[in-house]
Amino acid sequence: MAHHPTPTDRSDEAAYEIRISGMLGSRWAGWFDGLTVRDGGDGTTVITGLVADQAALFGLLQRVHGLGLPLISVARIDPGTNPRS
């Protein structure tokens, strides 16, 4: 019999990397709920960190949209590895 996770035995928290076109300084980290905001080195900004659930991820993407900067990518990453630069 297959086991189906219930809200009490799983966490929706996951690490994500969001890459946008344009430059934002690290001072924007507070605006992005404390996620790491860094220069991607190629004219992009990379926002990384743990996100509580899909609703929180959607909220972050709405903030990116509100900045008017093009979204390049959104990737779920292993929280135990260094994000790519």
FIVODO-46137 format. One record per residue: residue in one letter; z, x, y of N, C-alpha, C, O in turn. Coordinates in nm, 3 decimals. Atoms other than C-alpha are relative to their C-alpha. Layout:
N
<node><type>a</type><n_z>Z</n_z><n_x>X</n_x><n_y>Y</n_y><ca_z>Z</ca_z><ca_x>X</ca_x><ca_y>Y</ca_y><c_z>Z</c_z><c_x>X</c_x><c_y>Y</c_y><o_z>Z</o_z><o_x>X</o_x><o_y>Y</o_y></node>
...
! end
This chain:
85
<node><type>m</type><n_z>0.000</n_z><n_x>0.084</n_x><n_y>-0.117</n_y><ca_z>0.000</ca_z><ca_x>0.000</ca_x><ca_y>0.000</ca_y><c_z>0.000</c_z><c_x>0.089</c_x><c_y>0.124</c_y><o_z>0.077</o_z><o_x>0.184</o_x><o_y>0.132</o_y></node>
<node><type>a</type><n_z>0.012</n_z><n_x>-0.079</n_x><n_y>-0.121</n_y><ca_z>-0.097</ca_z><ca_x>0.137</ca_x><ca_y>0.341</ca_y><c_z>0.117</c_z><c_x>-0.026</c_x><c_y>0.094</c_y><o_z>0.166</o_z><o_x>-0.139</o_x><o_y>0.105</o_y></node>
<node><type>h</type><n_z>-0.107</n_z><n_x>0.012</n_x><n_y>-0.099</n_y><ca_z>0.171</ca_z><ca_x>0.203</ca_x><ca_y>0.599</ca_y><c_z>-0.063</c_z><c_x>-0.018</c_x><c_y>0.137</c_y><o_z>-0.149</o_z><o_x>0.061</o_x><o_y>0.176</o_y></node>
<node><type>h</type><n_z>0.048</n_z><n_x>0.024</n_x><n_y>-0.135</n_y><ca_z>0.100</ca_z><ca_x>0.059</ca_x><ca_y>0.943</ca_y><c_z>0.114</c_z><c_x>0.030</c_x><c_y>0.096</c_y><o_z>0.222</o_z><o_x>-0.027</o_x><o_y>0.086</o_y></node>
<node><type>p</type><n_z>-0.107</n_z><n_x>-0.035</n_x><n_y>-0.094</n_y><ca_z>0.295</ca_z><ca_x>0.214</ca_x><ca_y>1.229</ca_y><c_z>0.044</c_z><c_x>-0.120</c_x><c_y>0.082</c_y><o_z>-0.036</o_z><o_x>-0.207</o_x><o_y>0.117</o_y></node>
<node><type>t</type><n_z>-0.056</n_z><n_x>0.104</n_x><n_y>-0.086</n_y><ca_z>0.523</ca_z><ca_x>-0.012</ca_x><ca_y>1.427</ca_y><c_z>0.047</c_z><c_x>0.066</c_x><c_y>0.128</c_y><o_z>0.058</o_z><o_x>0.189</o_x><o_y>0.133</o_y></node>
<node><type>p</type><n_z>-0.045</n_z><n_x>-0.060</n_x><n_y>-0.126</n_y><ca_z>0.642</ca_z><ca_x>0.037</ca_x><ca_y>1.784</ca_y><c_z>0.125</c_z><c_x>0.085</c_x><c_y>-0.015</c_y><o_z>0.149</o_z><o_x>0.173</o_x><o_y>0.069</o_y></node>
<node><type>t</type><n_z>-0.123</n_z><n_x>-0.077</n_x><n_y>0.015</n_y><ca_z>0.970</ca_z><ca_x>0.176</ca_x><ca_y>1.653</ca_y><c_z>-0.020</c_z><c_x>0.132</c_x><c_y>-0.074</c_y><o_z>0.069</o_z><o_x>0.217</o_x><o_y>-0.071</o_y></node>
<node><type>d</type><n_z>0.014</n_z><n_x>-0.124</n_x><n_y>0.076</n_y><ca_z>0.820</ca_z><ca_x>0.452</ca_x><ca_y>1.436</ca_y><c_z>-0.116</c_z><c_x>0.086</c_x><c_y>0.048</c_y><o_z>-0.164</o_z><o_x>0.171</o_x><o_y>-0.027</o_y></node>
<node><type>r</type><n_z>0.103</n_z><n_x>-0.087</n_x><n_y>-0.054</n_y><ca_z>0.556</ca_z><ca_x>0.604</ca_x><ca_y>1.660</ca_y><c_z>0.014</c_z><c_x>0.010</c_x><c_y>0.151</c_y><o_z>0.074</o_z><o_x>-0.076</o_x><o_y>0.216</o_y></node>
<node><type>s</type><n_z>0.001</n_z><n_x>-0.019</n_x><n_y>-0.144</n_y><ca_z>0.513</ca_z><ca_x>0.739</ca_x><ca_y>2.008</ca_y><c_z>-0.144</c_z><c_x>0.009</c_x><c_y>0.045</c_y><o_z>-0.226</o_z><o_x>0.074</o_x><o_y>-0.021</o_y></node>
<node><type>d</type><n_z>0.135</n_z><n_x>-0.006</n_x><n_y>-0.055</n_y><ca_z>0.203</ca_z><ca_x>0.690</ca_x><ca_y>2.217</ca_y><c_z>-0.018</c_z><c_x>0.119</c_x><c_y>0.093</c_y><o_z>-0.127</o_z><o_x>0.141</o_x><o_y>0.145</o_y></node>
<node><type>e</type><n_z>0.008</n_z><n_x>-0.116</n_x><n_y>-0.088</n_y><ca_z>0.283</ca_z><ca_x>1.001</ca_x><ca_y>2.420</ca_y><c_z>-0.097</c_z><c_x>0.102</c_x><c_y>-0.057</c_y><o_z>-0.094</o_z><o_x>0.131</o_x><o_y>-0.176</o_y></node>
<node><type>a</type><n_z>0.097</n_z><n_x>-0.100</n_x><n_y>0.041</n_y><ca_z>0.004</ca_z><ca_x>1.258</ca_x><ca_y>2.408</ca_y><c_z>-0.032</c_z><c_x>0.090</c_x><c_y>0.119</c_y><o_z>-0.012</o_z><o_x>0.053</o_x><o_y>0.234</o_y></node>
<node><type>a</type><n_z>0.042</n_z><n_x>-0.094</n_x><n_y>-0.105</n_y><ca_z>-0.118</ca_z><ca_x>1.561</ca_x><ca_y>2.602</ca_y><c_z>-0.147</c_z><c_x>-0.020</c_x><c_y>0.029</c_y><o_z>-0.228</o_z><o_x>-0.039</o_x><o_y>-0.062</o_y></node>
<node><type>y</type><n_z>0.138</n_z><n_x>0.018</n_x><n_y>-0.044</n_y><ca_z>-0.438</ca_z><ca_x>1.528</ca_x><ca_y>2.803</ca_y><c_z>-0.040</c_z><c_x>0.107</c_x><c_y>0.099</c_y><o_z>0.043</o_z><o_x>0.163</o_x><o_y>0.171</o_y></node>
<node><type>e</type><n_z>0.061</n_z><n_x>-0.083</n_x><n_y>-0.102</n_y><ca_z>-0.669</ca_z><ca_x>1.745</ca_x><ca_y>3.007</ca_y><c_z>-0.103</c_z><c_x>-0.086</c_x><c_y>0.071</c_y><o_z>-0.196</o_z><o_x>-0.138</o_x><o_y>0.008</o_y></node>
<node><type>i</type><n_z>0.094</n_z><n_x>0.076</n_x><n_y>-0.083</n_y><ca_z>-0.850</ca_z><ca_x>1.570</ca_x><ca_y>3.291</ca_y><c_z>-0.065</c_z><c_x>0.100</c_x><c_y>0.094</c_y><o_z>0.003</o_z><o_x>0.172</o_x><o_y>0.167</o_y></node>
<node><type>r</type><n_z>0.073</n_z><n_x>-0.094</n_x><n_y>-0.084</n_y><ca_z>-1.121</ca_z><ca_x>1.770</ca_x><ca_y>3.466</ca_y><c_z>-0.082</c_z><c_x>-0.079</c_x><c_y>0.102</c_y><o_z>-0.156</o_z><o_x>-0.170</o_x><o_y>0.066</o_y></node>
<node><type>i</type><n_z>0.074</n_z><n_x>0.066</n_x><n_y>-0.107</n_y><ca_z>-1.261</ca_z><ca_x>1.662</ca_x><ca_y>3.804</ca_y><c_z>-0.076</c_z><c_x>0.102</c_x><c_y>0.082</c_y><o_z>-0.038</o_z><o_x>0.219</o_x><o_y>0.090</o_y></node>
<node><type>s</type><n_z>0.078</n_z><n_x>-0.085</n_x><n_y>-0.088</n_y><ca_z>-1.523</ca_z><ca_x>1.804</ca_x><ca_y>4.036</ca_y><c_z>0.070</c_z><c_x>0.005</c_x><c_y>0.135</c_y><o_z>0.112</o_z><o_x>-0.098</o_x><o_y>0.188</o_y></node>
<node><type>g</type><n_z>-0.068</n_z><n_x>-0.016</n_x><n_y>-0.129</n_y><ca_z>-1.373</ca_z><ca_x>1.944</ca_x><ca_y>4.355</ca_y><c_z>0.133</c_z><c_x>0.072</c_x><c_y>-0.018</c_y><o_z>0.181</o_z><o_x>0.090</o_x><o_y>-0.130</o_y></node>
<node><type>m</type><n_z>-0.120</n_z><n_x>-0.081</n_x><n_y>0.004</n_y><ca_z>-1.064</ca_z><ca_x>2.138</ca_x><ca_y>4.444</ca_y><c_z>0.121</c_z><c_x>-0.076</c_x><c_y>0.055</c_y><o_z>0.118</o_z><o_x>-0.128</o_x><o_y>0.167</o_y></node>
<node><type>l</type><n_z>-0.130</n_z><n_x>0.052</n_x><n_y>-0.044</n_y><ca_z>-0.708</ca_z><ca_x>2.005</ca_x><ca_y>4.463</ca_y><c_z>0.102</c_z><c_x>0.111</c_x><c_y>-0.022</c_y><o_z>0.095</o_z><o_x>0.182</o_x><o_y>-0.122</o_y></node>
<node><type>g</type><n_z>-0.104</n_z><n_x>-0.100</n_x><n_y>0.016</n_y><ca_z>-0.410</ca_z><ca_x>2.232</ca_x><ca_y>4.515</ca_y><c_z>0.111</c_z><c_x>-0.048</c_x><c_y>-0.092</c_y><o_z>0.120</o_z><o_x>-0.167</o_x><o_y>-0.124</o_y></node>
<node><type>s</type><n_z>-0.111</n_z><n_x>0.034</n_x><n_y>0.088</n_y><ca_z>-0.103</ca_z><ca_x>2.244</ca_x><ca_y>4.293</ca_y><c_z>0.098</c_z><c_x>-0.096</c_x><c_y>0.065</c_y><o_z>0.177</o_z><o_x>-0.159</o_x><o_y>-0.005</o_y></node>
<node><type>r</type><n_z>-0.090</n_z><n_x>0.093</n_x><n_y>-0.070</n_y><ca_z>0.082</ca_z><ca_x>2.043</ca_x><ca_y>4.560</ca_y><c_z>-0.027</c_z><c_x>-0.145</c_x><c_y>-0.038</c_y><o_z>0.055</o_z><o_x>-0.232</o_x><o_y>-0.009</o_y></node>
<node><type>w</type><n_z>0.033</n_z><n_x>0.135</n_x><n_y>0.043</n_y><ca_z>-0.091</ca_z><ca_x>1.736</ca_x><ca_y>4.414</ca_y><c_z>0.073</c_z><c_x>-0.040</c_x><c_y>-0.128</c_y><o_z>0.064</o_z><o_x>-0.156</o_x><o_y>-0.170</o_y></node>
<node><type>a</type><n_z>-0.068</n_z><n_x>0.028</n_x><n_y>0.127</n_y><ca_z>0.121</ca_z><ca_x>1.759</ca_x><ca_y>4.096</ca_y><c_z>0.093</c_z><c_x>-0.122</c_x><c_y>0.011</c_y><o_z>0.098</o_z><o_x>-0.203</o_x><o_y>-0.081</o_y></node>
<node><type>g</type><n_z>-0.089</n_z><n_x>0.115</n_x><n_y>-0.019</n_y><ca_z>0.374</ca_z><ca_x>1.509</ca_x><ca_y>4.234</ca_y><c_z>-0.076</c_z><c_x>-0.132</c_x><c_y>0.003</c_y><o_z>-0.027</o_z><o_x>-0.233</o_x><o_y>-0.047</o_y></node>
<node><type>w</type><n_z>0.082</n_z><n_x>0.122</n_x><n_y>-0.008</n_y><ca_z>0.098</ca_z><ca_x>1.258</ca_x><ca_y>4.303</ca_y><c_z>-0.052</c_z><c_x>-0.040</c_x><c_y>-0.137</c_y><o_z>-0.081</o_z><o_x>-0.157</o_x><o_y>-0.163</o_y></node>
<node><type>f</type><n_z>0.044</n_z><n_x>0.024</n_x><n_y>0.137</n_y><ca_z>-0.010</ca_z><ca_x>1.293</ca_x><ca_y>3.940</ca_y><c_z>0.118</c_z><c_x>0.002</c_x><c_y>-0.097</c_y><o_z>0.107</o_z><o_x>0.056</o_x><o_y>-0.207</o_y></node>
<node><type>d</type><n_z>-0.119</n_z><n_x>0.016</n_x><n_y>0.084</n_y><ca_z>0.338</ca_z><ca_x>1.220</ca_x><ca_y>3.799</ca_y><c_z>0.050</c_z><c_x>0.130</c_x><c_y>-0.060</c_y><o_z>0.096</o_z><o_x>0.131</o_x><o_y>-0.174</o_y></node>
<node><type>g</type><n_z>-0.054</n_z><n_x>-0.127</n_x><n_y>0.045</n_y><ca_z>0.432</ca_z><ca_x>1.587</ca_x><ca_y>3.769</ca_y><c_z>-0.086</c_z><c_x>0.076</c_x><c_y>-0.099</c_y><o_z>-0.042</o_z><o_x>0.178</o_x><o_y>-0.151</o_y></node>
<node><type>l</type><n_z>0.090</n_z><n_x>-0.075</n_x><n_y>0.087</n_y><ca_z>0.134</ca_z><ca_x>1.692</ca_x><ca_y>3.556</ca_y><c_z>-0.040</c_z><c_x>0.130</c_x><c_y>0.069</c_y><o_z>-0.029</o_z><o_x>0.141</o_x><o_y>0.191</o_y></node>
<node><type>t</type><n_z>0.045</n_z><n_x>-0.126</n_x><n_y>-0.055</n_y><ca_z>0.003</ca_z><ca_x>2.045</ca_x><ca_y>3.604</ca_y><c_z>-0.137</c_z><c_x>-0.019</c_x><c_y>0.063</c_y><o_z>-0.228</o_z><o_x>-0.072</o_x><o_y>-0.001</o_y></node>
<node><type>v</type><n_z>0.128</n_z><n_x>0.006</n_x><n_y>-0.071</n_y><ca_z>-0.277</ca_z><ca_x>2.063</ca_x><ca_y>3.862</ca_y><c_z>-0.038</c_z><c_x>0.144</c_x><c_y>0.033</c_y><o_z>0.037</o_z><o_x>0.214</o_x><o_y>0.101</o_y></node>
<node><type>r</type><n_z>0.040</n_z><n_x>-0.139</n_x><n_y>-0.023</n_y><ca_z>-0.473</ca_z><ca_x>2.389</ca_x><ca_y>3.868</ca_y><c_z>-0.150</c_z><c_x>0.010</c_x><c_y>0.025</c_y><o_z>-0.227</o_z><o_x>-0.080</o_x><o_y>-0.010</o_y></node>
<node><type>d</type><n_z>0.140</n_z><n_x>-0.032</n_x><n_y>-0.026</n_y><ca_z>-0.800</ca_z><ca_x>2.541</ca_x><ca_y>3.978</ca_y><c_z>-0.068</c_z><c_x>0.032</c_x><c_y>-0.132</c_y><o_z>-0.020</o_z><o_x>0.116</o_x><o_y>-0.208</o_y></node>
<node><type>g</type><n_z>0.075</n_z><n_x>-0.026</n_x><n_y>0.123</n_y><ca_z>-1.054</ca_z><ca_x>2.533</ca_x><ca_y>3.697</ca_y><c_z>-0.084</c_z><c_x>0.126</c_x><c_y>0.007</c_y><o_z>-0.141</o_z><o_x>0.168</o_x><o_y>-0.094</o_y></node>
<node><type>g</type><n_z>0.072</n_z><n_x>-0.125</n_x><n_y>-0.014</n_y><ca_z>-1.220</ca_z><ca_x>2.846</ca_x><ca_y>3.837</ca_y><c_z>-0.151</c_z><c_x>-0.017</c_x><c_y>0.017</c_y><o_z>-0.223</o_z><o_x>0.082</o_x><o_y>0.033</o_y></node>
<node><type>d</type><n_z>0.144</n_z><n_x>0.024</n_x><n_y>-0.010</n_y><ca_z>-1.562</ca_z><ca_x>2.683</ca_x><ca_y>3.862</ca_y><c_z>-0.031</c_z><c_x>-0.116</c_x><c_y>0.095</c_y><o_z>-0.129</o_z><o_x>-0.188</o_x><o_y>0.078</o_y></node>
<node><type>g</type><n_z>0.019</n_z><n_x>0.111</n_x><n_y>-0.093</n_y><ca_z>-1.526</ca_z><ca_x>2.439</ca_x><ca_y>4.150</ca_y><c_z>0.059</c_z><c_x>-0.130</c_x><c_y>-0.050</c_y><o_z>0.031</o_z><o_x>-0.237</o_x><o_y>0.006</o_y></node>
<node><type>t</type><n_z>-0.063</n_z><n_x>0.118</n_x><n_y>0.056</n_y><ca_z>-1.324</ca_z><ca_x>2.198</ca_x><ca_y>3.939</ca_y><c_z>0.151</c_z><c_x>0.011</c_x><c_y>0.011</c_y><o_z>0.206</o_z><o_x>0.118</o_x><o_y>0.036</o_y></node>
<node><type>t</type><n_z>-0.145</n_z><n_x>0.006</n_x><n_y>0.012</n_y><ca_z>-0.963</ca_z><ca_x>2.091</ca_x><ca_y>3.919</ca_y><c_z>0.033</c_z><c_x>-0.051</c_x><c_y>-0.140</c_y><o_z>-0.031</o_z><o_x>-0.144</o_x><o_y>-0.189</o_y></node>
<node><type>v</type><n_z>-0.042</n_z><n_x>0.039</n_x><n_y>0.133</n_y><ca_z>-0.788</ca_z><ca_x>2.062</ca_x><ca_y>3.582</ca_y><c_z>0.143</c_z><c_x>-0.053</c_x><c_y>0.009</c_y><o_z>0.233</o_z><o_x>0.015</o_x><o_y>0.060</o_y></node>
<node><type>i</type><n_z>-0.131</n_z><n_x>0.066</n_x><n_y>0.000</n_y><ca_z>-0.495</ca_z><ca_x>1.822</ca_x><ca_y>3.543</ca_y><c_z>0.042</c_z><c_x>-0.013</c_x><c_y>-0.147</c_y><o_z>-0.028</o_z><o_x>-0.075</o_x><o_y>-0.226</o_y></node>
<node><type>t</type><n_z>-0.044</n_z><n_x>0.002</n_x><n_y>0.140</n_y><ca_z>-0.295</ca_z><ca_x>1.865</ca_x><ca_y>3.221</ca_y><c_z>0.147</c_z><c_x>-0.039</c_x><c_y>-0.009</c_y><o_z>0.225</o_z><o_x>-0.020</o_x><o_y>0.084</o_y></node>
<node><type>g</type><n_z>-0.139</n_z><n_x>0.031</n_x><n_y>0.028</n_y><ca_z>0.026</ca_z><ca_x>1.739</ca_x><ca_y>3.067</ca_y><c_z>0.015</c_z><c_x>-0.118</c_x><c_y>-0.092</c_y><o_z>-0.082</o_z><o_x>-0.178</o_x><o_y>-0.138</o_y></node>
<node><type>l</type><n_z>-0.032</n_z><n_x>0.113</n_x><n_y>0.087</n_y><ca_z>0.199</ca_z><ca_x>1.477</ca_x><ca_y>2.861</ca_y><c_z>-0.010</c_z><c_x>-0.130</c_x><c_y>0.077</c_y><o_z>0.036</o_z><o_x>-0.142</o_x><o_y>0.190</o_y></node>
<node><type>v</type><n_z>0.018</n_z><n_x>0.133</n_x><n_y>-0.057</n_y><ca_z>0.109</ca_z><ca_x>1.116</ca_x><ca_y>2.931</ca_y><c_z>0.068</c_z><c_x>-0.098</c_x><c_y>-0.095</c_y><o_z>0.049</o_z><o_x>-0.091</o_x><o_y>-0.216</o_y></node>
<node><type>a</type><n_z>-0.085</n_z><n_x>0.088</n_x><n_y>0.081</n_y><ca_z>0.342</ca_z><ca_x>0.840</ca_x><ca_y>2.809</ca_y><c_z>-0.079</c_z><c_x>-0.090</c_x><c_y>-0.095</c_y><o_z>-0.039</o_z><o_x>-0.107</o_x><o_y>-0.211</o_y></node>
<node><type>d</type><n_z>0.076</n_z><n_x>0.092</n_x><n_y>0.083</n_y><ca_z>0.077</ca_z><ca_x>0.601</ca_x><ca_y>2.677</ca_y><c_z>-0.136</c_z><c_x>-0.026</c_x><c_y>0.064</c_y><o_z>-0.168</o_z><o_x>0.033</o_x><o_y>0.168</o_y></node>
<node><type>q</type><n_z>0.134</n_z><n_x>0.029</n_x><n_y>-0.051</n_y><ca_z>-0.272</ca_z><ca_x>0.460</ca_x><ca_y>2.732</ca_y><c_z>0.005</c_z><c_x>-0.065</c_x><c_y>0.139</c_y><o_z>-0.083</o_z><o_x>-0.040</o_x><o_y>0.221</o_y></node>
<node><type>a</type><n_z>-0.012</n_z><n_x>0.063</n_x><n_y>-0.132</n_y><ca_z>-0.156</ca_z><ca_x>0.250</ca_x><ca_y>3.029</ca_y><c_z>0.024</c_z><c_x>0.106</c_x><c_y>0.107</c_y><o_z>-0.033</o_z><o_x>0.098</o_x><o_y>0.216</o_y></node>
<node><type>a</type><n_z>-0.025</n_z><n_x>-0.108</n_x><n_y>-0.096</n_y><ca_z>-0.024</ca_z><ca_x>0.563</ca_x><ca_y>3.202</ca_y><c_z>-0.126</c_z><c_x>0.084</c_x><c_y>0.020</c_y><o_z>-0.155</o_z><o_x>0.127</o_x><o_y>0.132</o_y></node>
<node><type>l</type><n_z>0.126</n_z><n_x>-0.074</n_x><n_y>-0.012</n_y><ca_z>-0.351</ca_z><ca_x>0.745</ca_x><ca_y>3.127</ca_y><c_z>-0.097</c_z><c_x>-0.076</c_x><c_y>0.090</c_y><o_z>-0.161</o_z><o_x>-0.016</o_x><o_y>0.176</o_y></node>
<node><type>f</type><n_z>0.088</n_z><n_x>0.082</n_x><n_y>-0.083</n_y><ca_z>-0.546</ca_z><ca_x>0.458</ca_x><ca_y>3.281</ca_y><c_z>0.043</c_z><c_x>0.008</c_x><c_y>0.147</c_y><o_z>-0.042</o_z><o_x>0.017</o_x><o_y>0.235</o_y></node>
<node><type>g</type><n_z>-0.050</n_z><n_x>-0.012</n_x><n_y>-0.136</n_y><ca_z>-0.324</ca_z><ca_x>0.476</ca_x><ca_y>3.589</ca_y><c_z>-0.038</c_z><c_x>0.133</c_x><c_y>0.063</c_y><o_z>-0.075</o_z><o_x>0.138</o_x><o_y>0.180</o_y></node>
<node><type>l</type><n_z>0.041</n_z><n_x>-0.131</n_x><n_y>-0.051</n_y><ca_z>-0.396</ca_z><ca_x>0.848</ca_x><ca_y>3.626</ca_y><c_z>-0.149</c_z><c_x>0.001</c_x><c_y>0.033</c_y><o_z>-0.191</o_z><o_x>0.055</o_x><o_y>0.135</o_y></node>
<node><type>l</type><n_z>0.144</n_z><n_x>0.005</n_x><n_y>-0.025</n_y><ca_z>-0.768</ca_z><ca_x>0.783</ca_x><ca_y>3.597</ca_y><c_z>-0.032</c_z><c_x>-0.084</c_x><c_y>0.123</c_y><o_z>-0.129</o_z><o_x>-0.055</o_x><o_y>0.194</o_y></node>
<node><type>q</type><n_z>0.019</n_z><n_x>0.079</n_x><n_y>-0.122</n_y><ca_z>-0.740</ca_z><ca_x>0.518</ca_x><ca_y>3.868</ca_y><c_z>0.030</c_z><c_x>0.085</c_x><c_y>0.123</c_y><o_z>-0.037</o_z><o_x>0.071</o_x><o_y>0.226</o_y></node>
<node><type>r</type><n_z>-0.032</n_z><n_x>-0.089</n_x><n_y>-0.112</n_y><ca_z>-0.579</ca_z><ca_x>0.778</ca_x><ca_y>4.095</ca_y><c_z>-0.115</c_z><c_x>0.097</c_x><c_y>0.025</c_y><o_z>-0.151</o_z><o_x>0.122</o_x><o_y>0.140</o_y></node>
<node><type>v</type><n_z>0.116</n_z><n_x>-0.088</n_x><n_y>-0.014</n_y><ca_z>-0.867</ca_z><ca_x>1.017</ca_x><ca_y>4.027</ca_y><c_z>-0.114</c_z><c_x>-0.076</c_x><c_y>0.068</c_y><o_z>-0.176</o_z><o_x>-0.025</o_x><o_y>0.161</o_y></node>
<node><type>h</type><n_z>0.105</n_z><n_x>0.082</n_x><n_y>-0.058</n_y><ca_z>-1.111</ca_z><ca_x>0.739</ca_x><ca_y>4.108</ca_y><c_z>0.026</c_z><c_x>-0.023</c_x><c_y>0.149</c_y><o_z>-0.067</o_z><o_x>-0.019</o_x><o_y>0.230</o_y></node>
<node><type>g</type><n_z>-0.037</n_z><n_x>0.024</n_x><n_y>-0.139</n_y><ca_z>-0.923</ca_z><ca_x>0.668</ca_x><ca_y>4.432</ca_y><c_z>-0.025</c_z><c_x>0.119</c_x><c_y>0.090</c_y><o_z>-0.042</o_z><o_x>0.103</o_x><o_y>0.211</o_y></node>
<node><type>l</type><n_z>0.028</n_z><n_x>-0.120</n_x><n_y>-0.079</n_y><ca_z>-0.977</ca_z><ca_x>1.027</ca_x><ca_y>4.544</ca_y><c_z>-0.148</c_z><c_x>0.012</c_x><c_y>0.035</c_y><o_z>-0.185</o_z><o_x>0.083</o_x><o_y>0.128</o_y></node>
<node><type>g</type><n_z>0.143</n_z><n_x>-0.008</n_x><n_y>-0.023</n_y><ca_z>-1.352</ca_z><ca_x>0.976</ca_x><ca_y>4.528</ca_y><c_z>-0.064</c_z><c_x>0.125</c_x><c_y>-0.055</c_y><o_z>-0.178</o_z><o_x>0.157</o_x><o_y>-0.021</o_y></node>
<node><type>l</type><n_z>0.055</n_z><n_x>-0.121</n_x><n_y>0.062</n_y><ca_z>-1.400</ca_z><ca_x>1.294</ca_x><ca_y>4.326</ca_y><c_z>-0.055</c_z><c_x>-0.034</c_x><c_y>-0.138</c_y><o_z>0.008</o_z><o_x>-0.110</o_x><o_y>-0.212</o_y></node>
<node><type>p</type><n_z>0.059</n_z><n_x>0.032</n_x><n_y>0.130</n_y><ca_z>-1.630</ca_z><ca_x>1.282</ca_x><ca_y>4.023</ca_y><c_z>0.086</c_z><c_x>0.047</c_x><c_y>-0.118</c_y><o_z>0.135</o_z><o_x>0.159</o_x><o_y>-0.120</o_y></node>
<node><type>l</type><n_z>-0.069</n_z><n_x>-0.031</n_x><n_y>0.125</n_y><ca_z>-1.458</ca_z><ca_x>1.271</ca_x><ca_y>3.683</ca_y><c_z>-0.099</c_z><c_x>0.072</c_x><c_y>-0.091</c_y><o_z>-0.208</o_z><o_x>0.022</o_x><o_y>-0.117</o_y></node>
<node><type>i</type><n_z>0.086</n_z><n_x>-0.076</n_x><n_y>0.090</n_y><ca_z>-1.605</ca_z><ca_x>1.535</ca_x><ca_y>3.453</ca_y><c_z>0.034</c_z><c_x>-0.029</c_x><c_y>-0.145</c_y><o_z>-0.055</o_z><o_x>-0.057</o_x><o_y>-0.226</o_y></node>
<node><type>s</type><n_z>-0.038</n_z><n_x>0.024</n_x><n_y>0.139</n_y><ca_z>-1.403</ca_z><ca_x>1.488</ca_x><ca_y>3.136</ca_y><c_z>0.147</c_z><c_x>-0.038</c_x><c_y>-0.012</c_y><o_z>0.229</o_z><o_x>-0.008</o_x><o_y>0.074</o_y></node>
<node><type>v</type><n_z>-0.137</n_z><n_x>0.032</n_x><n_y>0.039</n_y><ca_z>-1.090</ca_z><ca_x>1.351</ca_x><ca_y>2.974</ca_y><c_z>0.009</c_z><c_x>0.036</c_x><c_y>-0.147</c_y><o_z>-0.069</o_z><o_x>-0.013</o_x><o_y>-0.228</o_y></node>
<node><type>a</type><n_z>-0.013</n_z><n_x>-0.041</n_x><n_y>0.140</n_y><ca_z>-0.973</ca_z><ca_x>1.513</ca_x><ca_y>2.651</ca_y><c_z>0.146</c_z><c_x>0.000</c_x><c_y>-0.042</c_y><o_z>0.233</o_z><o_x>0.045</o_x><o_y>0.032</o_y></node>
<node><type>r</type><n_z>-0.133</n_z><n_x>-0.010</n_x><n_y>0.059</n_y><ca_z>-0.670</ca_z><ca_x>1.471</ca_x><ca_y>2.432</ca_y><c_z>0.011</c_z><c_x>0.140</c_x><c_y>-0.057</c_y><o_z>-0.078</o_z><o_x>0.185</o_x><o_y>-0.128</o_y></node>
<node><type>i</type><n_z>-0.016</n_z><n_x>-0.139</n_x><n_y>0.043</n_y><ca_z>-0.533</ca_z><ca_x>1.818</ca_x><ca_y>2.363</ca_y><c_z>0.128</c_z><c_x>0.015</c_x><c_y>-0.081</c_y><o_z>0.218</o_z><o_x>-0.069</o_x><o_y>-0.075</o_y></node>
<node><type>d</type><n_z>-0.121</n_z><n_x>-0.033</n_x><n_y>0.075</n_y><ca_z>-0.277</ca_z><ca_x>1.975</ca_x><ca_y>2.134</ca_y><c_z>0.103</c_z><c_x>0.052</c_x><c_y>0.099</c_y><o_z>0.077</o_z><o_x>0.152</o_x><o_y>0.166</o_y></node>
<node><type>p</type><n_z>-0.098</n_z><n_x>-0.045</n_x><n_y>-0.098</n_y><ca_z>0.041</ca_z><ca_x>2.008</ca_x><ca_y>2.343</ca_y><c_z>0.055</c_z><c_x>0.139</c_x><c_y>-0.028</c_y><o_z>0.120</o_z><o_x>0.197</o_x><o_y>0.059</o_y></node>
<node><type>g</type><n_z>-0.049</n_z><n_x>-0.132</n_x><n_y>0.036</n_y><ca_z>0.122</ca_z><ca_x>2.333</ca_x><ca_y>2.161</ca_y><c_z>-0.095</c_z><c_x>0.113</c_x><c_y>0.033</c_y><o_z>-0.064</o_z><o_x>0.230</o_x><o_y>0.006</o_y></node>
<node><type>t</type><n_z>0.097</n_z><n_x>-0.103</n_x><n_y>-0.033</n_y><ca_z>-0.186</ca_z><ca_x>2.518</ca_x><ca_y>2.284</ca_y><c_z>-0.017</c_z><c_x>0.011</c_x><c_y>0.150</c_y><o_z>0.014</o_z><o_x>-0.083</o_x><o_y>0.223</o_y></node>
<node><type>n</type><n_z>0.029</n_z><n_x>-0.017</n_x><n_y>-0.141</n_y><ca_z>-0.282</ca_z><ca_x>2.659</ca_x><ca_y>2.619</ca_y><c_z>-0.130</c_z><c_x>-0.075</c_x><c_y>0.032</c_y><o_z>-0.228</o_z><o_x>-0.060</o_x><o_y>-0.040</o_y></node>
<node><type>p</type><n_z>0.123</n_z><n_x>0.069</n_x><n_y>-0.037</n_y><ca_z>-0.535</ca_z><ca_x>2.435</ca_x><ca_y>2.795</ca_y><c_z>-0.106</c_z><c_x>0.100</c_x><c_y>0.040</c_y><o_z>-0.077</o_z><o_x>0.208</o_x><o_y>0.091</o_y></node>
<node><type>r</type><n_z>0.109</n_z><n_x>-0.091</n_x><n_y>-0.036</n_y><ca_z>-0.875</ca_z><ca_x>2.588</ca_x><ca_y>2.847</ca_y><c_z>-0.011</c_z><c_x>0.007</c_x><c_y>0.150</c_y><o_z>0.029</o_z><o_x>-0.086</o_x><o_y>0.220</o_y></node>
<node><type>s</type><n_z>0.017</n_z><n_x>-0.015</n_x><n_y>-0.146</n_y><ca_z>-0.956</ca_z><ca_x>2.719</ca_x><ca_y>3.192</ca_y><c_z>-0.141</c_z><c_x>-0.026</c_x><c_y>0.041</c_y><o_z>-0.174</o_z><o_x>-0.018</o_x><o_y>0.160</o_y></node>
! end
